[in-house]
Amino acid sequence: MNREEWVQAFCEQIGVDPPSAEEMEALLNLAATAAHDSERPAAPLACWAAGRSGRSAAELGEIAARINPPS
């Protein structure tokens, strides 16, 4: 089972629509930013908070990028 199939099945089980390809890419970028700018466990925690925020994945990625901008 690949990641898209797994996410599809998970979303079906919890009663939500799966992310679009664009949303999936933005969420993976958010997770990467959190993991690389902090510690790896920040990635799933940031994605959990993102899901509760009601904001778009693109907006959340922009917010995350401002927290610890590259020097």
Summary of the structure (lengths in Angstrom):
residues: 71
radius of gyration: 12.6
end to end distance: 39.1
largest distance: 42.2
contacts: 161
relative contact order: 0.13
helix: 73%
strand: 0%
